[in-house]
Amino acid sequence: MIKLGTIGTNWITERMIEAAHATGDYLLTAVYSRHEASGEKIANGHGDVTVYTDLDQFLSADDVDVIYIASPNVLHHSQIIQAIQHDKNVIVEKPAVLTQYQFQNILDELSLHPQVHFFEAARNVHMPAFHVVADYLNDVDGIDGADFTFSQYSSRYDKVLNGETPNVFNPQFGGGALADLGVYPVYDAVGLFGVPERLAYYPTMISTGVDGKGTAVLNYGDFDVTLNFSKISASTHNSEIYHGREIITFDSAGEVTEASIIRENQRQILSPLYGKNPMIPEMSDFARVLNDPDNEQNQADYHRWLEQMQNVNLVLSRLANFAGIEYPTKLEED
Ligand SMILES: NC(=O)c1ccc[n+]([C@@H]2O[C@H](COP(=O)([O-])OP(=O)(O)OC[C@H]3O[C@@H](n4cnc5c(N)ncnc54)[C@H](OP(=O)(O)O)[C@@H]3O)[C@@H](O)[C@H]2O)c1
């Protein structure tokens, strides 16, 4: 069993624990929170789990193999570095970090701790439907373009409209649409087509000073991929890849729970609906590597994910740069 410790006590941590336990590979052993009661809420119902309110004591715990980090984006970098320095494997929520410098800094730290594994929880590219689409595109000669959309109205935008600044819409916390839902379509594009030759990002800035939504255009020479993502409006658009008379389609760019191909109005299912907790495939993939790190296939997958993560970080950094968005490197306390 992989012994799991968590940072961050919002709903996503509970969803990840549910997925981790569903794989049968993990056991929750430790929870960190700044507040005992929030930690207890996460630990509750999972048996013998220690709740820590001191980060260093949590990171020093002997009965923790991997740390899942679901804190505000701006805190990821320092928490990842500290976890690696304590020889803990890391699964960090997207976006892993906010700048290219931070990413390089993590690679440097990993080289000092070669036994440590570092994963980004970008669940969409671990979904069965994503693999089916990628395999299909491997056998396709050339594509004509793609449109990926992931837009969900955030209930926390109501707070913005009421004059508050929740973390996800706070520039000091690395908030905004690109560093949130935007990560998923960037992952889809980089995972399927690689790093674009040219790119542009046109954000809609909101009162708190972050991008509430935006459109990015990634140019791959012969074709363009358009990414639409929003936290201040919703969309039911499917994601589409154009190939002559064919449309390869999957649901939202962030979910990728099913995939089809449409030819002359006839739909053929490529990958049926994945109806379970969508964090199961990624947690299962990470467990495979952690359980058998010397396996050749596992090593190849791990290095491919690490390279993909770096390419996504590069594309996100360039998109932010294009739009004049600067992310904070650390949390400035008031
Ligand atoms: N994969 C997905 O589907 C998904 C979904 C949602 C979010 N996410 C990612 O998960 C991460 C967390 O997002 P979120 O919306 O849950 O963030 P959040 O609610 O703002 O904060 C998450 C947790 O971080 C801790 N925290 C909050 N403010 C802090 C501060 N000032 N200093 C130190 N710790 C603080 C809190 O835990 P304690 O109070 O217990 O310390 C809180 O529960 C982000 O990277 C986001 O992109 C992923």
PDBQT file of the ligand as one rigid body, heavy atoms in Angstrom, charges set to zero:
ROOT
HETATM    1  N1  LIG A 401      -8.384  18.549 -10.430  1.00  0.00    +0.000 N 
HETATM    2  C1  LIG A 401      -9.464  19.256 -10.202  1.00  0.00    +0.000 C 
HETATM    3  O1  LIG A 401     -10.556  18.917 -10.667  1.00  0.00    +0.000 OA
HETATM    4  C2  LIG A 401      -9.380  20.461  -9.319  1.00  0.00    +0.000 A 
HETATM    5  C3  LIG A 401     -10.542  21.011  -8.830  1.00  0.00    +0.000 A 
HETATM    6  C4  LIG A 401     -10.444  22.084  -7.960  1.00  0.00    +0.000 A 
HETATM    7  C5  LIG A 401      -9.199  22.606  -7.645  1.00  0.00    +0.000 A 
HETATM    8  N2  LIG A 401      -8.086  22.077  -8.186  1.00  0.00    +0.000 N 
HETATM    9  C6  LIG A 401      -6.745  22.621  -7.843  1.00  0.00    +0.000 C 
HETATM   10  O2  LIG A 401      -6.563  22.397  -6.449  1.00  0.00    +0.000 OA
HETATM   11  C7  LIG A 401      -5.829  23.479  -5.885  1.00  0.00    +0.000 C 
HETATM   12  C8  LIG A 401      -6.639  24.066  -4.730  1.00  0.00    +0.000 C 
HETATM   13  O3  LIG A 401      -7.764  24.722  -5.263  1.00  0.00    +0.000 OA
HETATM   14  P1  LIG A 401      -8.960  25.148  -4.296  1.00  0.00    +0.000 P 
HETATM   15  O4  LIG A 401      -9.944  25.849  -5.120  1.00  0.00    +0.000 OA
HETATM   16  O5  LIG A 401      -9.390  23.985  -3.472  1.00  0.00    +0.000 OA
HETATM   17  O6  LIG A 401      -8.179  26.207  -3.372  1.00  0.00    +0.000 OA
HETATM   18  P2  LIG A 401      -8.635  26.908  -2.016  1.00  0.00    +0.000 P 
HETATM   19  O7  LIG A 401     -10.003  26.455  -1.648  1.00  0.00    +0.000 OA
HETATM   20  O8  LIG A 401      -8.376  28.352  -2.129  1.00  0.00    +0.000 OA
HETATM   21  O9  LIG A 401      -7.575  26.322  -0.970  1.00  0.00    +0.000 OA
HETATM   22  C9  LIG A 401      -7.364  24.931  -0.817  1.00  0.00    +0.000 C 
HETATM   23  C10 LIG A 401      -6.790  24.664   0.550  1.00  0.00    +0.000 C 
HETATM   24  O10 LIG A 401      -5.557  25.317   0.722  1.00  0.00    +0.000 OA
HETATM   25  C11 LIG A 401      -5.439  25.819   2.043  1.00  0.00    +0.000 C 
HETATM   26  N3  LIG A 401      -5.264  27.280   1.979  1.00  0.00    +0.000 N 
HETATM   27  C12 LIG A 401      -6.158  28.201   1.556  1.00  0.00    +0.000 A 
HETATM   28  N4  LIG A 401      -5.669  29.443   1.682  1.00  0.00    +0.000 NA
HETATM   29  C13 LIG A 401      -4.429  29.303   2.204  1.00  0.00    +0.000 A 
HETATM   30  C14 LIG A 401      -3.420  30.226   2.591  1.00  0.00    +0.000 A 
HETATM   31  N5  LIG A 401      -3.603  31.553   2.486  1.00  0.00    +0.000 N 
HETATM   32  N6  LIG A 401      -2.282  29.736   3.135  1.00  0.00    +0.000 NA
HETATM   33  C15 LIG A 401      -2.112  28.393   3.277  1.00  0.00    +0.000 A 
HETATM   34  N7  LIG A 401      -3.037  27.476   2.931  1.00  0.00    +0.000 NA
HETATM   35  C16 LIG A 401      -4.173  27.927   2.406  1.00  0.00    +0.000 A 
HETATM   36  C17 LIG A 401      -6.735  25.494   2.774  1.00  0.00    +0.000 C 
HETATM   37  O11 LIG A 401      -6.512  24.352   3.581  1.00  0.00    +0.000 OA
HETATM   38  P3  LIG A 401      -6.421  24.481   5.184  1.00  0.00    +0.000 P 
HETATM   39  O12 LIG A 401      -7.252  25.646   5.601  1.00  0.00    +0.000 OA
HETATM   40  O13 LIG A 401      -6.955  23.187   5.645  1.00  0.00    +0.000 OA
HETATM   41  O14 LIG A 401      -4.969  24.658   5.508  1.00  0.00    +0.000 OA
HETATM   42  C18 LIG A 401      -7.689  25.144   1.669  1.00  0.00    +0.000 C 
HETATM   43  O15 LIG A 401      -8.577  24.117   1.969  1.00  0.00    +0.000 OA
HETATM   44  C19 LIG A 401      -5.558  24.468  -7.009  1.00  0.00    +0.000 C 
HETATM   45  O16 LIG A 401      -4.256  24.233  -7.507  1.00  0.00    +0.000 OA
HETATM   46  C20 LIG A 401      -6.606  24.112  -8.063  1.00  0.00    +0.000 C 
HETATM   47  O17 LIG A 401      -6.160  24.403  -9.369  1.00  0.00    +0.000 OA
HETATM   48  C21 LIG A 401      -8.151  21.002  -8.984  1.00  0.00    +0.000 A 
ENDROOT
TORSDOF 0
